[in-house]
Amino acid sequence: MENPCVLVVDDDREINGAICKLLALEGIRTLQAFDGLQALDLLAQSSVQLIILDVMMPRLDGLSATMKIRESRNIPILILSAKSEDSDKVLGLSMGADDYLTKPFNPSELVARVKSQLRRYLTLGDIQRQHTGKDITVGGLTLDLDARQLYVDGESVHLTATELRIVELLMRNPGRVFPAEEIYERVWGETAYAVENTVMVHIRRIREKIEINPKEPKYLKVVWGIGYKIEKL
């Protein structure tokens, strides 16, 4: 299989080039874009397995680009930003990003996060998924493991790759409460540290997509002070 391709989107050409060189050393192919609109054009004509997006860019900023990409694509998005406040991180994740890294970043950490996202997407996402011939059904929720598609009462629901992995974990264990730390370690594949906001934002996004009334959820429940579960119906 051809090496994965990462689209690097940053209007700072020096940073953009440095990231591309860094990834090239790891055998990862790259494409470059210098604003959100250029990134969307490249996505439409190229095969890309991950996007690194700067937030502050001309023409179309990173958060707006993320929302646009999420209308049709579920590939991993890693947001880069000079802002480190939790509110900015939560906003980025709320828009549909899978991960967030603050500038200036440690090159080794960037490479590790890129590899982690690529590994999960290529092996656990919808590219090399082995045929199972099985669905997981909990009440009105049905997860088609072959198509990597969730259905709610027969209607398809668009989830990102990360959201799908969270849903699969919870649906495979209906009724079991998972602490945020365990969800993070099993889905992100990294040691959990201060991850409550990250997991909470993804849970909220999932709930908004699968619940008729997200404020009174039927399926995805919060067990206060403990964690999250898919209700056993």
Secondary structure, DSSP 8 states (H G I E B T S, - for coil): ----EEEEE-S-HHHHHHHHHHHHTTT-EEEEESSHHHHHHHHHHS--SEEEEESS-SSS-HHHHHHHHHTT----EEEEES---HHHHHHHHHTT-SEEEESS--HHHHHHHHHHHHHHHHHHSSSS------EEEETTEEEETTTTEEEETTEEE---HHHHHHHHHHHTSTT--B-HHHHHHHHH-S--SS-HHHHHHHHHHHHHHH-SSTTS-SSEEEETTTEEEE---
